[in-house]
Amino acid sequence: LLALWALRGVLPEAATGGLAVLLVLWAWHRIFGERYRLRRALRRVDRLDGRQFEALLARIFRRRGWRAEITSGGKDFGADLVLTRRRQRVAVQAKHLTSRNAGNEAVQQAIAGASYYECDRAMVVTTARFTDSAVKQAERADIEVELLDKDDLWRLL
């Protein structure tokens, strides 16, 4: 658009050059500024404890239109959160891990939580990645199990 205006003589050359520089700087800031903010946010997430991580997930899902209920501490029956939206219920197992990947036990807990809380599906959210066996177990479960790893968490933030 700026180039067309410059060709028609609507904008002087100096103005189009200055506007082009501003446009490039704006684009640079949008692309690389967002990456910086995401890295900072993930470093903050890594410093949270388990309960704080669950509270963060509840806030994230509420922003996305879900009603999020944090279950009661150590007696959560396999689900740290129960999400509800339009007759749909999801049991969420939150795994705040820094030194290892989430394994089968996380998937098993989410499935058990979905059964206990009468949910339609289960979800495991982790700050790490998933083991191959956890992925296979989720694929073969009788109920739909969604796995959200570190990369997916970035997109949720």
C-alpha positions as CSV (number, residue, x, y, z in Angstrom):
1,L,0.0,0.0,0.0
2,L,2.8,2.4,0.9
3,A,4.6,1.6,-2.4
4,L,1.4,2.3,-4.4
5,W,1.0,5.7,-2.7
6,A,4.7,6.5,-3.3
7,L,4.3,5.6,-7.0
8,R,1.3,7.9,-7.3
9,G,3.1,10.7,-5.5
10,V,0.7,10.7,-2.6
11,L,3.6,10.3,-0.1
12,P,7.0,11.9,-0.5
13,E,9.9,9.4,-0.8
14,A,11.3,10.3,2.6
15,A,8.0,9.6,4.3
16,T,7.7,6.2,2.6
17,G,11.2,5.3,3.6
18,G,10.5,6.2,7.2
19,L,7.3,4.4,7.2
20,A,8.9,1.3,5.8
21,V,11.5,1.3,8.6
22,L,8.8,1.7,11.2
23,L,6.9,-1.2,9.6
24,V,10.0,-3.4,9.7
25,L,10.7,-2.5,13.3
26,W,7.0,-3.2,14.3
27,A,7.1,-6.6,12.6
28,W,10.4,-7.4,14.3
29,H,9.0,-6.5,17.7
30,R,5.8,-8.6,17.0
31,I,7.8,-11.7,16.1
32,F,10.8,-11.7,18.4
33,G,9.1,-9.8,21.3
34,E,6.5,-12.6,21.5
35,R,9.1,-15.3,21.6
36,Y,10.9,-13.4,24.5
37,R,7.6,-13.1,26.4
38,L,6.9,-16.8,26.0
39,R,10.3,-17.8,27.2
40,R,9.9,-15.6,30.2
41,A,6.5,-17.1,30.9
42,L,7.8,-20.6,30.7
43,R,10.7,-19.9,33.1
44,R,8.1,-18.6,35.5
45,V,6.0,-21.7,35.1
46,D,9.0,-23.9,35.8
47,R,9.3,-22.1,39.2
48,L,5.7,-22.9,40.3
49,D,4.9,-25.7,42.7
50,G,2.2,-28.3,41.8
51,R,-0.7,-26.4,43.4
52,Q,0.3,-23.1,41.7
53,F,0.6,-24.9,38.4
54,E,-2.9,-26.3,38.8
55,A,-4.2,-22.8,39.6
56,L,-2.5,-21.5,36.5
57,L,-4.1,-24.1,34.4
58,A,-7.5,-23.3,35.9
59,R,-7.1,-19.6,34.9
60,I,-6.0,-20.6,31.4
61,F,-9.0,-22.8,30.8
62,R,-11.4,-20.3,32.4
63,R,-10.1,-17.7,29.9
64,R,-10.9,-20.2,27.1
65,G,-14.5,-20.5,28.3
66,W,-14.4,-23.5,30.5
67,R,-15.7,-23.7,34.1
68,A,-12.6,-25.1,35.9
69,E,-12.9,-26.7,39.4
70,I,-9.7,-27.6,41.2
71,T,-10.2,-30.9,43.0
72,S,-9.2,-31.3,46.7
73,G,-5.5,-31.7,47.2
74,G,-4.2,-35.3,47.7
75,K,-7.6,-36.8,47.5
76,D,-8.2,-35.9,43.9
77,F,-8.9,-39.5,42.6
78,G,-6.6,-38.9,39.6
79,A,-7.9,-35.5,38.4
80,D,-6.4,-32.2,39.5
81,L,-9.0,-30.2,37.6
82,V,-12.5,-30.9,36.2
83,L,-13.4,-28.7,33.3
84,T,-17.1,-28.2,32.3
85,R,-18.5,-26.5,29.2
86,R,-21.8,-27.2,27.5
87,R,-22.5,-30.7,29.0
88,Q,-18.9,-31.7,28.3
89,R,-16.7,-32.7,31.2
90,V,-13.0,-33.2,31.1
91,A,-10.7,-34.6,33.9
92,V,-7.3,-33.0,33.8
93,Q,-4.2,-34.4,35.4
94,A,-1.6,-31.7,35.8
95,K,2.1,-32.9,35.9
96,H,4.6,-30.2,36.8
97,L,7.8,-31.9,35.9
98,T,11.3,-30.5,35.5
99,S,13.7,-33.5,35.4
100,R,11.8,-36.3,33.7
101,N,9.0,-36.9,31.1
102,A,5.4,-37.8,32.0
103,G,4.8,-41.5,31.8
104,N,2.0,-44.1,32.0
105,E,1.1,-43.3,35.5
106,A,-0.1,-39.8,34.5
107,V,-2.3,-41.2,31.8
108,Q,-3.7,-43.9,34.2
109,Q,-4.4,-41.2,36.8
110,A,-6.3,-39.1,34.2
111,I,-8.4,-42.1,33.1
112,A,-9.2,-42.9,36.7
113,G,-10.1,-39.3,37.4
114,A,-12.4,-39.2,34.3
115,S,-14.2,-42.3,35.6
116,Y,-14.5,-41.0,39.2
117,Y,-15.8,-37.5,38.2
118,E,-18.0,-38.9,35.4
119,C,-16.2,-37.1,32.6
120,D,-16.5,-37.5,28.8
121,R,-12.7,-37.5,28.3
122,A,-9.4,-37.0,30.0
123,M,-6.4,-34.7,29.6
124,V,-2.9,-34.7,30.9
125,V,-1.0,-31.4,30.8
126,T,2.7,-31.4,31.6
127,T,5.6,-28.9,31.7
128,A,7.8,-31.7,30.1
129,R,7.2,-34.2,27.3
130,F,5.5,-37.6,27.3
131,T,7.2,-41.0,27.1
132,D,6.4,-43.2,24.1
133,S,4.6,-45.6,26.3
134,A,2.4,-42.8,27.7
135,V,1.4,-41.8,24.2
136,K,0.6,-45.4,23.2
137,Q,-1.5,-45.9,26.4
138,A,-3.4,-42.7,25.7
139,E,-4.1,-43.8,22.1
140,R,-5.4,-47.2,23.2
141,A,-7.5,-46.1,26.2
142,D,-11.3,-46.7,26.2
143,I,-11.9,-43.0,26.7
144,E,-10.4,-40.1,24.7
145,V,-7.2,-38.9,26.4
146,E,-5.6,-35.7,25.2
147,L,-2.0,-35.1,25.9
148,L,-0.7,-31.5,26.2
149,D,3.1,-31.2,26.5
150,K,5.5,-28.3,27.0
151,D,5.0,-27.0,23.4
152,D,1.2,-27.2,23.7
153,L,1.4,-25.3,27.0
154,W,3.3,-22.5,25.2
155,R,0.4,-22.1,22.9
156,L,-2.1,-22.0,25.8
157,L,-0.2,-19.2,27.7
